[in-house]
Amino acid sequence: MFKDQKLIDILNNGGIAVIPTDTIYGIVGDALNKKTVERIYKIKKRTPEKPLIILISEYTDLEKFGILINSYQKKFLSKYWPGPVSVALPSKLSSLKYLDRGTGYLAFRMPNNKDLQTLISNTRPIVAPSANPEGETPASNIKMATKYFGKKIDYYLDEGHIESPASTLVLLEKDKYIVLREGVIKIK
């Protein structure tokens, strides 16, 4: 599905695409490219203070964001990753303020989809908010996404109709967690 070299080239060159993620269609782009991230905010008309979830393909990707996890966090993540659980972790790098949006946290998810993990491995970690303008229903197909965004998106990857609950969002501190949003996975 994600072995499309054109898609890989677009993402590696700062472009954005609408693709199926492990949960829903998302607008994706290089998380480490500030211009790409800001372009996604503008296209989505997203509230500037709301951070985006970053998809990673392996634990070592966290280091690209200056995040080192302790044994409690590693145990927690090992239980729920890969899968539809997004985890907010403390961010300490001032160079990533464009990602944490002043919250002091970055949210990550490791998808349980080998093709998506391969795509991320062939690019870099990607931001992946839902494919809809803020306040609208997330696109469940490419026709709906195209209606929302038209030519503002560099590439659309059609995988048919997708509807799935959002990921569960958890704030993960040094030695405790707080569920911020219930999603498809129930955290116990």
PEHU-V193955 format. One record per residue. N is the residue number from 0. RES is the residue in one small letter. SS is DSSP state (H for helix, E for strand, C for the rest). Layout:
N;RES;SS  N;RES;SS
//
This chain:
0;m;C  1;f;C  2;k;C  3;d;C  4;q;H  5;k;H  6;l;H  7;i;H  8;d;H  9;i;H  10;l;H  11;n;H  12;n;C  13;g;C  14;g;C  15;i;C  16;a;E  17;v;E  18;i;E  19;p;E  20;t;C  21;d;C  22;t;C  23;i;C  24;y;E  25;g;E  26;i;E  27;v;E  28;g;E  29;d;E  30;a;C  31;l;C  32;n;C  33;k;H  34;k;H  35;t;H  36;v;H  37;e;H  38;r;H  39;i;H  40;y;H  41;k;H  42;i;H  43;k;H  44;k;C  45;r;C  46;t;C  47;p;C  48;e;C  49;k;C  50;p;C  51;l;C  52;i;E  53;i;E  54;l;E  55;i;E  56;s;C  57;e;C  58;y;H  59;t;H  60;d;H  61;l;H  62;e;H  63;k;H  64;f;H  65;g;C  66;i;C  67;l;C  68;i;C  69;n;C  70;s;H  71;y;H  72;q;H  73;k;H  74;k;H  75;f;H  76;l;H  77;s;H  78;k;H  79;y;H  80;w;C  81;p;C  82;g;C  83;p;C  84;v;E  85;s;E  86;v;E  87;a;E  88;l;E  89;p;E  90;s;C  91;k;C  92;l;C  93;s;H  94;s;H  95;l;H  96;k;H  97;y;H  98;l;H  99;d;H  100;r;C  101;g;C  102;t;C  103;g;C  104;y;E  105;l;E  106;a;E  107;f;E  108;r;E  109;m;E  110;p;C  111;n;C  112;n;C  113;k;H  114;d;H  115;l;H  116;q;H  117;t;H  118;l;H  119;i;H  120;s;H  121;n;H  122;t;C  123;r;C  124;p;C  125;i;E  126;v;E  127;a;E  128;p;E  129;s;E  130;a;C  131;n;C  132;p;C  133;e;C  134;g;C  135;e;C  136;t;C  137;p;C  138;a;C  139;s;C  140;n;C  141;i;H  142;k;H  143;m;H  144;a;H  145;t;H  146;k;H  147;y;H  148;f;H  149;g;H  150;k;H  151;k;H  152;i;C  153;d;C  154;y;E  155;y;E  156;l;C  157;d;C  158;e;C  159;g;C  160;h;C  161;i;C  162;e;C  163;s;C  164;p;C  165;a;C  166;s;C  167;t;E  168;l;E  169;v;E  170;l;E  171;l;E  172;e;C  173;k;C  174;d;C  175;k;C  176;y;E  177;i;E  178;v;E  179;l;E  180;r;E  181;e;C  182;g;C  183;v;C  184;i;C  185;k;C  186;i;C  187;k;C
//
